[in-house]
Amino acid sequence: MMKPKGVPPERLIYLVDHDAVALLFLFEELTRAGFRVNASSLSRKALEFIRERKPEIVLCNLHMPEIDGLEFLAEVKRSSPGTRVIFMSSCGDWAVYEEVRRRGAVDLLPKPVTSKVLRRVLGRFLESEESGANPSASQN
């Protein structure tokens, strides 16, 4: 994955996915792109980290065994309101997409997430921050 323009080294992304292969792929891609990355396969452990470290972005599987994605999102919004949540899901249901966006997620990416999609979404996020626009105007 090519590094999006202007990725400051302090940018912290937290990955949450119970799928070890997906977690490793995303970790490697984001690290290569210049982000600082932490990861967990356990959603409760992720919530502890988020409460303490307040990462800029959380990239999370919507369907985790311990905590439902919407419950996870609500807890992130309570404990770290500035953290942006981007979900991933193999479920292609438009109603689910609308619901997570309505509750405050930045986006819902289709799994498996490719380098191209990851690059586009994070690039859009970084560009929108620089311009002050809303990064949740999805263009998947």
TIRO-2110 file (N, C-alpha, C; in Angstrom, 1 decimal):
// TIRO-2110
0.8, -1.2, 0.0, N, 1, A
0.0, 0.0, 0.0, CA, 1, A
0.9, 1.2, 0.0, C, 1, A
0.6, 2.1, -0.9, N, 2, A
1.4, 3.4, -0.9, CA, 2, A
0.9, 4.3, 0.2, C, 2, A
1.8, 5.0, 0.7, N, 3, A
1.5, 6.0, 1.8, CA, 3, A
0.7, 7.1, 1.3, C, 3, A
-0.5, 7.4, 1.9, N, 4, A
-1.2, 8.5, 1.6, CA, 4, A
-0.4, 9.8, 1.9, C, 4, A
-0.6, 10.8, 1.1, N, 5, A
0.2, 12.0, 1.2, CA, 5, A
0.0, 12.6, 2.6, C, 5, A
1.0, 13.0, 3.3, N, 6, A
0.9, 13.8, 4.5, CA, 6, A
0.5, 13.0, 5.7, C, 6, A
0.9, 11.7, 5.8, N, 7, A
0.6, 10.9, 7.0, CA, 7, A
1.6, 11.3, 8.1, C, 7, A
1.2, 12.1, 9.1, N, 8, A
2.1, 12.3, 10.2, CA, 8, A
2.4, 11.1, 11.0, C, 8, A
3.6, 10.9, 11.5, N, 9, A
4.0, 9.7, 12.3, CA, 9, A
3.2, 9.5, 13.5, C, 9, A
2.6, 10.5, 14.1, N, 10, A
1.8, 10.3, 15.3, CA, 10, A
0.4, 9.8, 15.1, C, 10, A
0.0, 9.6, 13.9, N, 11, A
-1.3, 9.1, 13.6, CA, 11, A
-1.4, 7.7, 14.1, C, 11, A
-2.4, 7.4, 15.0, N, 12, A
-2.5, 6.1, 15.6, CA, 12, A
-3.8, 5.4, 15.2, C, 12, A
-3.7, 4.2, 14.6, N, 13, A
-4.9, 3.5, 14.2, CA, 13, A
-4.9, 2.2, 15.1, C, 13, A
-6.1, 1.9, 15.6, N, 14, A
-6.3, 0.6, 16.3, CA, 14, A
-7.1, -0.3, 15.5, C, 14, A
-6.6, -1.5, 15.3, N, 15, A
-7.4, -2.6, 14.5, CA, 15, A
-8.0, -3.6, 15.5, C, 15, A
-9.2, -4.0, 15.2, N, 16, A
-9.9, -5.0, 16.0, CA, 16, A
-10.6, -6.0, 15.0, C, 16, A
-10.1, -7.2, 15.1, N, 17, A
-10.7, -8.2, 14.2, CA, 17, A
-10.3, -9.6, 14.8, C, 17, A
-11.3, -10.5, 14.9, N, 18, A
-11.1, -11.8, 15.4, CA, 18, A
-10.5, -12.7, 14.4, C, 18, A
-10.4, -12.3, 13.1, N, 19, A
-9.8, -13.0, 12.0, CA, 19, A
-8.3, -12.7, 12.0, C, 19, A
-7.5, -13.6, 12.4, N, 20, A
-6.0, -13.4, 12.5, CA, 20, A
-5.4, -13.0, 11.2, C, 20, A
-5.9, -13.6, 10.1, N, 21, A
-5.3, -13.3, 8.8, CA, 21, A
-5.6, -11.9, 8.4, C, 21, A
-6.8, -11.5, 8.5, N, 22, A
-7.2, -10.1, 8.2, CA, 22, A
-6.5, -9.1, 9.1, C, 22, A
-6.4, -9.4, 10.3, N, 23, A
-5.7, -8.5, 11.3, CA, 23, A
-4.2, -8.3, 10.9, C, 23, A
-3.5, -9.4, 10.5, N, 24, A
-2.1, -9.3, 10.1, CA, 24, A
-2.0, -8.5, 8.8, C, 24, A
-2.9, -8.8, 7.8, N, 25, A
-2.8, -8.1, 6.6, CA, 25, A
-3.0, -6.6, 6.8, C, 25, A
-4.0, -6.2, 7.5, N, 26, A
-4.3, -4.8, 7.8, CA, 26, A
-3.2, -4.1, 8.6, C, 26, A
-2.6, -4.8, 9.5, N, 27, A
-1.5, -4.3, 10.3, CA, 27, A
-0.3, -4.0, 9.4, C, 27, A
0.0, -4.9, 8.6, N, 28, A
1.2, -4.7, 7.7, CA, 28, A
0.9, -3.6, 6.7, C, 28, A
-0.3, -3.6, 6.1, N, 29, A
-0.6, -2.5, 5.1, CA, 29, A
-0.5, -1.1, 5.8, C, 29, A
-1.1, -1.0, 6.9, N, 30, A
-1.2, 0.3, 7.6, CA, 30, A
0.2, 0.7, 8.1, C, 30, A
1.0, -0.2, 8.6, N, 31, A
2.4, 0.1, 9.0, CA, 31, A
3.2, 0.6, 7.8, C, 31, A
3.1, -0.1, 6.7, N, 32, A
3.8, 0.3, 5.5, CA, 32, A
3.4, 1.7, 5.0, C, 32, A
2.1, 2.0, 5.3, N, 33, A
1.6, 3.3, 4.9, CA, 33, A
2.1, 4.5, 5.8, C, 33, A
2.7, 4.1, 6.9, N, 34, A
3.3, 5.1, 7.8, CA, 34, A
2.5, 5.4, 9.0, C, 34, A
1.4, 4.6, 9.3, N, 35, A
0.7, 4.8, 10.5, CA, 35, A
1.3, 4.0, 11.7, C, 35, A
1.1, 4.5, 12.9, N, 36, A
1.4, 3.7, 14.1, CA, 36, A
0.2, 2.9, 14.3, C, 36, A
0.3, 1.6, 14.4, N, 37, A
-0.8, 0.6, 14.5, CA, 37, A
-0.7, -0.2, 15.7, C, 37, A
-1.8, -0.3, 16.4, N, 38, A
-1.9, -1.3, 17.5, CA, 38, A
-3.1, -2.2, 17.1, C, 38, A
-3.2, -3.4, 17.6, N, 39, A
-4.2, -4.3, 17.2, CA, 39, A
-4.6, -5.3, 18.3, C, 39, A
-5.8, -5.8, 18.2, N, 40, A
-6.3, -6.8, 19.1, CA, 40, A
-7.3, -7.7, 18.4, C, 40, A
-7.4, -8.9, 18.8, N, 41, A
-8.5, -9.8, 18.3, CA, 41, A
-9.6, -9.8, 19.3, C, 41, A
-9.5, -9.1, 20.4, N, 42, A
-10.5, -9.1, 21.4, CA, 42, A
-11.1, -7.7, 21.6, C, 42, A
-12.4, -7.6, 21.4, N, 43, A
-13.1, -6.3, 21.5, CA, 43, A
-13.0, -5.6, 22.9, C, 43, A
-13.1, -6.4, 23.9, N, 44, A
-13.0, -5.8, 25.3, CA, 44, A
-11.6, -5.2, 25.5, C, 44, A
-10.6, -6.0, 25.1, N, 45, A
-9.2, -5.4, 25.2, CA, 45, A
-9.1, -4.2, 24.4, C, 45, A
-9.7, -4.2, 23.2, N, 46, A
-9.6, -3.0, 22.4, CA, 46, A
-10.2, -1.8, 23.1, C, 46, A
-11.4, -2.0, 23.7, N, 47, A
-12.1, -0.9, 24.4, CA, 47, A
-11.2, -0.3, 25.5, C, 47, A
-10.5, -1.1, 26.2, N, 48, A
-9.6, -0.7, 27.3, CA, 48, A
-8.5, 0.2, 26.7, C, 48, A
-7.9, -0.2, 25.6, N, 49, A
-6.9, 0.5, 24.9, CA, 49, A
-7.4, 1.9, 24.5, C, 49, A
-8.6, 1.9, 23.8, N, 50, A
-9.2, 3.1, 23.3, CA, 50, A
-9.5, 4.1, 24.4, C, 50, A
-10.0, 3.6, 25.6, N, 51, A
-10.3, 4.5, 26.7, CA, 51, A
-9.0, 5.2, 27.1, C, 51, A
-7.9, 4.4, 27.2, N, 52, A
-6.6, 5.0, 27.7, CA, 52, A
-5.9, 5.8, 26.7, C, 52, A
-5.8, 5.4, 25.4, N, 53, A
-4.9, 6.0, 24.4, CA, 53, A
-5.6, 6.9, 23.4, C, 53, A
-6.9, 6.8, 23.3, N, 54, A
-7.7, 7.6, 22.4, CA, 54, A
-7.1, 7.7, 21.0, C, 54, A
-7.1, 6.6, 20.3, N, 55, A
-6.5, 6.6, 18.9, CA, 55, A
-7.4, 7.4, 18.0, C, 55, A
-6.8, 7.9, 16.9, N, 56, A
-7.5, 8.7, 16.0, CA, 56, A
-8.6, 7.9, 15.2, C, 56, A
-8.2, 6.7, 14.8, N, 57, A
-9.1, 5.9, 14.0, CA, 57, A
-9.1, 4.5, 14.6, C, 57, A
-10.3, 3.9, 14.6, N, 58, A
-10.4, 2.4, 14.9, CA, 58, A
-11.0, 1.8, 13.7, C, 58, A
-10.3, 0.7, 13.2, N, 59, A
-10.8, -0.1, 12.1, CA, 59, A
-11.2, -1.4, 12.7, C, 59, A
-12.5, -1.7, 12.7, N, 60, A
-13.1, -2.8, 13.5, CA, 60, A
-14.0, -3.7, 12.7, C, 60, A
-13.9, -5.0, 12.9, N, 61, A
-14.9, -5.9, 12.3, CA, 61, A
-16.2, -5.7, 13.0, C, 61, A
-17.3, -5.5, 12.2, N, 62, A
-18.6, -5.3, 12.8, CA, 62, A
-19.1, -6.4, 13.6, C, 62, A
-18.7, -7.6, 13.2, N, 63, A
-19.3, -8.9, 13.9, CA, 63, A
-18.2, -9.6, 14.7, C, 63, A
-18.0, -9.1, 15.9, N, 64, A
-17.1, -9.7, 16.9, CA, 64, A
-17.8, -10.6, 17.9, C, 64, A
-17.1, -11.6, 18.3, N, 65, A
-17.7, -12.6, 19.2, CA, 65, A
-18.1, -12.0, 20.6, C, 65, A
-17.3, -11.1, 21.2, N, 66, A
-17.5, -10.6, 22.5, CA, 66, A
-18.6, -9.5, 22.6, C, 66, A
-18.5, -8.6, 21.7, N, 67, A
-19.4, -7.4, 21.8, CA, 67, A
-19.9, -7.1, 20.4, C, 67, A
-21.2, -6.9, 20.3, N, 68, A
-21.8, -6.5, 19.0, CA, 68, A
-21.2, -5.1, 18.6, C, 68, A
-21.1, -5.0, 17.2, N, 69, A
-20.5, -3.8, 16.7, CA, 69, A
-21.1, -2.5, 17.1, C, 69, A
-22.4, -2.5, 17.2, N, 70, A
-23.1, -1.2, 17.6, CA, 70, A
-22.9, -0.9, 19.0, C, 70, A
-22.8, -1.9, 19.9, N, 71, A
-22.5, -1.7, 21.3, CA, 71, A
-21.0, -1.2, 21.4, C, 71, A
-20.1, -1.8, 20.6, N, 72, A
-18.7, -1.3, 20.6, CA, 72, A
-18.7, 0.1, 20.2, C, 72, A
-19.4, 0.5, 19.1, N, 73, A
-19.4, 1.9, 18.6, CA, 73, A
-19.9, 2.8, 19.7, C, 73, A
-21.0, 2.5, 20.4, N, 74, A
-21.5, 3.3, 21.5, CA, 74, A
-20.5, 3.5, 22.6, C, 74, A
-19.8, 2.5, 22.9, N, 75, A
-18.8, 2.6, 24.0, CA, 75, A
-17.6, 3.5, 23.5, C, 75, A
-17.2, 3.4, 22.3, N, 76, A
-16.1, 4.2, 21.8, CA, 76, A
-16.6, 5.7, 21.8, C, 76, A
-17.8, 5.9, 21.4, N, 77, A
-18.3, 7.3, 21.3, CA, 77, A
-18.4, 7.9, 22.8, C, 77, A
-18.7, 7.1, 23.8, N, 78, A
-18.7, 7.5, 25.2, CA, 78, A
-17.4, 7.8, 25.7, C, 78, A
-16.4, 6.9, 25.5, N, 79, A
-15.1, 7.0, 26.1, CA, 79, A
-14.1, 7.8, 25.4, C, 79, A
-14.3, 7.9, 24.1, N, 80, A
-13.3, 8.6, 23.2, CA, 80, A
-14.0, 9.3, 22.0, C, 80, A
-14.7, 10.3, 22.3, N, 81, A
-15.6, 10.9, 21.3, CA, 81, A
-14.9, 11.4, 20.0, C, 81, A
-13.6, 11.7, 20.1, N, 82, A
-12.9, 12.1, 18.9, CA, 82, A
-12.4, 11.0, 18.1, C, 82, A
-12.5, 9.8, 18.5, N, 83, A
-12.0, 8.6, 17.7, CA, 83, A
-13.0, 8.3, 16.7, C, 83, A
-12.5, 8.2, 15.4, N, 84, A
-13.4, 7.8, 14.3, CA, 84, A
-13.4, 6.3, 14.2, C, 84, A
-14.6, 5.7, 14.0, N, 85, A
-14.7, 4.3, 13.8, CA, 85, A
-15.1, 3.9, 12.4, C, 85, A
-14.3, 3.0, 11.8, N, 86, A
-14.6, 2.5, 10.5, CA, 86, A
-14.8, 1.0, 10.7, C, 86, A
-16.0, 0.5, 10.3, N, 87, A
-16.3, -0.9, 10.4, CA, 87, A
-15.9, -1.7, 9.1, C, 87, A
-15.7, -3.0, 9.3, N, 88, A
-15.6, -3.9, 8.1, CA, 88, A
-16.6, -5.0, 8.3, C, 88, A
-17.2, -5.5, 7.2, N, 89, A
-18.1, -6.6, 7.3, CA, 89, A
-18.3, -7.3, 6.0, C, 89, A
-18.5, -8.6, 6.1, N, 90, A
-18.7, -9.4, 4.9, CA, 90, A
-20.2, -9.3, 4.5, C, 90, A
-21.0, -8.8, 5.4, N, 91, A
-22.5, -8.6, 5.2, CA, 91, A
-22.7, -7.4, 4.3, C, 91, A
-23.3, -7.6, 3.1, N, 92, A
-23.5, -6.5, 2.2, CA, 92, A
-24.9, -5.9, 2.3, C, 92, A
-25.5, -5.9, 3.5, N, 93, A
-26.8, -5.3, 3.7, CA, 93, A
-26.8, -3.8, 3.8, C, 93, A
-27.5, -3.1, 2.9, N, 94, A
-27.5, -1.7, 2.9, CA, 94, A
-28.1, -1.1, 4.2, C, 94, A
-29.1, -1.7, 4.7, N, 95, A
-29.7, -1.3, 6.0, CA, 95, A
-28.7, -1.2, 7.1, C, 95, A
-27.8, -2.2, 7.2, N, 96, A
-26.7, -2.3, 8.2, CA, 96, A
-25.8, -1.1, 8.0, C, 96, A
-25.4, -0.9, 6.7, N, 97, A
-24.5, 0.3, 6.4, CA, 97, A
-25.2, 1.6, 6.9, C, 97, A
-26.4, 1.8, 6.6, N, 98, A
-27.1, 3.0, 7.0, CA, 98, A
-27.2, 3.1, 8.5, C, 98, A
-27.4, 2.0, 9.2, N, 99, A
-27.5, 2.1, 10.7, CA, 99, A
-26.2, 2.4, 11.3, C, 99, A
-25.1, 1.8, 10.9, N, 100, A
-23.8, 2.1, 11.5, CA, 100, A
-23.4, 3.6, 11.2, C, 100, A
-23.7, 4.1, 10.1, N, 101, A
-23.5, 5.5, 9.7, CA, 101, A
-24.3, 6.4, 10.6, C, 101, A
-25.6, 6.1, 10.7, N, 102, A
-26.5, 6.9, 11.5, CA, 102, A
-26.1, 7.0, 13.0, C, 102, A
-25.5, 5.9, 13.5, N, 103, A
-25.0, 5.9, 14.9, CA, 103, A
-23.6, 6.5, 15.0, C, 103, A
-23.0, 6.9, 13.9, N, 104, A
-21.7, 7.7, 14.1, CA, 104, A
-20.5, 7.0, 13.5, C, 104, A
-20.6, 5.9, 12.9, N, 105, A
-19.4, 5.3, 12.2, CA, 105, A
-19.0, 6.1, 11.0, C, 105, A
-17.8, 6.2, 10.7, N, 106, A
-17.3, 6.9, 9.5, CA, 106, A
-17.7, 6.2, 8.2, C, 106, A
-17.5, 4.9, 8.3, N, 107, A
-17.8, 4.1, 7.1, CA, 107, A
-17.9, 2.6, 7.4, C, 107, A
-18.4, 1.8, 6.5, N, 108, A
-18.5, 0.4, 6.6, CA, 108, A
-17.9, -0.2, 5.3, C, 108, A
-16.7, -0.9, 5.5, N, 109, A
-16.0, -1.4, 4.3, CA, 109, A
-16.4, -2.9, 4.1, C, 109, A
-16.5, -3.3, 2.8, N, 110, A
-16.7, -4.7, 2.6, CA, 110, A
-15.5, -5.5, 2.8, C, 110, A
-15.7, -6.7, 3.4, N, 111, A
-14.6, -7.6, 3.6, CA, 111, A
-14.6, -8.7, 2.5, C, 111, A
-13.5, -9.1, 2.0, N, 112, A
-12.2, -8.7, 2.5, CA, 112, A
-11.8, -7.3, 2.1, C, 112, A
-11.2, -6.6, 3.0, N, 113, A
-10.7, -5.2, 2.6, CA, 113, A
-9.4, -5.3, 1.8, C, 113, A
-9.4, -4.7, 0.7, N, 114, A
-8.2, -4.7, -0.2, CA, 114, A
-7.3, -3.5, 0.1, C, 114, A
-6.1, -3.6, -0.3, N, 115, A
-5.2, -2.4, -0.2, CA, 115, A
-5.8, -1.2, -0.9, C, 115, A
-6.4, -1.4, -2.0, N, 116, A
-7.0, -0.3, -2.8, CA, 116, A
-8.1, 0.4, -2.0, C, 116, A
-9.0, -0.3, -1.4, N, 117, A
-10.1, 0.2, -0.7, CA, 117, A
-9.5, 0.9, 0.6, C, 117, A
-8.6, 0.3, 1.2, N, 118, A
-8.0, 0.9, 2.5, CA, 118, A
-7.3, 2.2, 2.1, C, 118, A
-6.6, 2.2, 1.1, N, 119, A
-5.9, 3.4, 0.6, CA, 119, A
-6.9, 4.5, 0.3, C, 119, A
-7.9, 4.2, -0.4, N, 120, A
-8.9, 5.2, -0.8, CA, 120, A
-9.6, 5.8, 0.4, C, 120, A
-10.1, 4.9, 1.3, N, 121, A
-10.8, 5.4, 2.5, CA, 121, A
-9.9, 6.2, 3.4, C, 121, A
-8.7, 5.8, 3.7, N, 122, A
-7.8, 6.6, 4.6, CA, 122, A
-7.3, 7.8, 3.9, C, 122, A
-7.1, 7.8, 2.6, N, 123, A
-6.8, 9.0, 1.9, CA, 123, A
-7.9, 10.0, 1.9, C, 123, A
-9.1, 9.5, 1.7, N, 124, A
-10.3, 10.4, 1.8, CA, 124, A
-10.4, 11.0, 3.2, C, 124, A
-10.2, 10.2, 4.2, N, 125, A
-10.2, 10.7, 5.6, CA, 125, A
-9.2, 11.8, 5.8, C, 125, A
-8.0, 11.5, 5.4, N, 126, A
-6.9, 12.5, 5.7, CA, 126, A
-7.2, 13.8, 4.9, C, 126, A
-7.6, 13.7, 3.6, N, 127, A
-7.9, 14.9, 2.8, CA, 127, A
-9.0, 15.7, 3.4, C, 127, A
-10.1, 15.0, 3.9, N, 128, A
-11.2, 15.7, 4.5, CA, 128, A
-10.8, 16.4, 5.8, C, 128, A
-9.9, 15.8, 6.5, N, 129, A
-9.4, 16.5, 7.7, CA, 129, A
-8.7, 17.8, 7.4, C, 129, A
-7.9, 17.8, 6.3, N, 130, A
-7.1, 18.9, 5.9, CA, 130, A
-8.1, 20.0, 5.4, C, 130, A
-9.2, 19.6, 4.7, N, 131, A
-10.1, 20.6, 4.2, CA, 131, A
-11.2, 21.0, 5.1, C, 131, A
-11.4, 20.2, 6.2, N, 132, A
-12.5, 20.4, 7.1, CA, 132, A
-13.8, 19.8, 6.7, C, 132, A
-13.8, 19.0, 5.6, N, 133, A
-15.0, 18.3, 5.1, CA, 133, A
-15.3, 17.1, 6.0, C, 133, A
-16.5, 16.5, 5.7, N, 134, A
-16.9, 15.3, 6.4, CA, 134, A
-16.4, 14.1, 5.7, C, 134, A
-15.5, 13.3, 6.5, N, 135, A
-14.9, 12.1, 5.8, CA, 135, A
-15.9, 11.0, 5.6, C, 135, A
-17.1, 11.1, 6.2, N, 136, A
-18.0, 10.0, 6.1, CA, 136, A
-18.9, 10.0, 4.8, C, 136, A
-18.5, 10.9, 3.9, N, 137, A
-19.2, 10.9, 2.6, CA, 137, A
-18.7, 9.7, 1.8, C, 137, A
-19.2, 8.6, 2.0, N, 138, A
-18.6, 7.3, 1.4, CA, 138, A
-18.7, 7.3, -0.1, C, 138, A
-17.6, 6.8, -0.7, N, 139, A
-17.6, 6.6, -2.1, CA, 139, A
-17.1, 5.2, -2.5, C, 139, A
-17.4, 4.2, -1.7, N, 140, A
-16.9, 2.9, -2.0, CA, 140, A
-17.4, 2.4, -3.3, C, 140, A
END
